[in-house]
Amino acid sequence: MDVLYFAWVRERIGLPKERVETEAATVSDLVAELSAREDRYAAAFADLSALRVALDQELSDFDASLAGVREVAFFPPMTGG
């Protein structure tokens, strides 16, 4: 699946997106896999309350299933303006 990173998440990881092969069942499982890779991923995912996730361009939760998902995007909450 494609994993996209936006704003400070992208800055911490150093990539705008990457292709990930995973056996993760949920978004939380994917986050755990990514966080275990390197310190930069661990830093990006250290505070999940500061992150939002979208699955195939629809807002979702970290306990959501990844079955059939083609794209996961991580980003900070949006603010109005």
C-alpha positions as CSV (number, residue, x, y, z in Angstrom):
1,M,0.0,0.0,0.0
2,D,1.0,3.6,-0.4
3,V,1.7,5.5,2.8
4,L,1.6,9.3,2.6
5,Y,3.0,11.8,5.1
6,F,2.0,15.4,5.4
7,A,3.3,18.6,7.2
8,W,5.6,17.9,10.2
9,V,5.1,14.2,9.8
10,R,6.7,14.3,6.4
11,E,9.5,16.6,7.8
12,R,10.3,14.1,10.6
13,I,10.3,11.0,8.4
14,G,11.9,12.8,5.5
15,L,9.6,11.3,2.8
16,P,6.4,12.5,1.3
17,K,5.3,8.9,0.6
18,E,6.5,5.4,0.3
19,R,5.2,2.0,-0.8
20,V,4.9,-0.4,2.2
21,E,4.5,-4.1,2.3
22,T,2.8,-5.0,5.5
23,E,0.8,-7.7,7.3
24,A,-0.7,-5.1,9.7
25,A,-4.4,-5.7,10.4
26,T,-5.1,-2.2,11.6
27,V,-3.7,1.3,11.4
28,S,-2.3,1.0,14.9
29,D,-0.5,-2.2,13.8
30,L,1.0,-0.3,10.8
31,V,2.1,2.6,13.1
32,A,3.8,0.0,15.4
33,E,5.6,-1.5,12.4
34,L,6.7,1.8,11.1
35,S,7.8,3.1,14.5
36,A,10.0,0.1,15.0
37,R,11.9,0.8,11.7
38,E,14.0,3.8,12.8
39,D,14.1,6.7,15.3
40,R,12.7,9.1,12.7
41,Y,9.5,7.1,12.4
42,A,9.2,6.6,16.2
43,A,9.5,10.4,16.5
44,A,6.8,11.1,14.0
45,F,4.4,8.6,15.6
46,A,5.3,9.4,19.3
47,D,2.1,11.2,20.0
48,L,-0.9,9.7,18.1
49,S,-3.2,12.2,19.7
50,A,-1.5,14.8,17.5
51,L,-2.2,12.9,14.3
52,R,-5.1,12.1,12.0
53,V,-5.3,9.3,9.5
54,A,-7.2,8.8,6.3
55,L,-7.7,5.5,4.5
56,D,-8.3,5.8,0.8
57,Q,-8.9,9.5,1.3
58,E,-11.5,9.2,4.0
59,L,-10.9,10.2,7.6
60,S,-10.6,7.2,9.8
61,D,-9.5,5.9,13.2
62,F,-6.3,4.2,14.3
63,D,-8.2,1.0,15.2
64,A,-9.6,0.8,11.6
65,S,-9.0,-2.3,9.5
66,L,-6.5,-2.1,6.7
67,A,-8.2,-4.9,4.7
68,G,-8.5,-3.7,1.1
69,V,-7.0,-0.3,1.8
70,R,-4.7,1.0,-1.0
71,E,-3.6,4.3,0.6
72,V,-3.0,5.5,4.2
73,A,-2.2,9.1,4.9
74,F,-1.0,10.6,8.2
75,F,-1.3,14.3,8.9
76,P,-1.7,16.7,11.8
77,P,-5.2,18.0,12.6
78,M,-6.4,20.8,10.3
79,T,-7.2,24.2,11.6
80,G,-9.6,26.7,10.2
81,G,-8.5,30.0,8.9
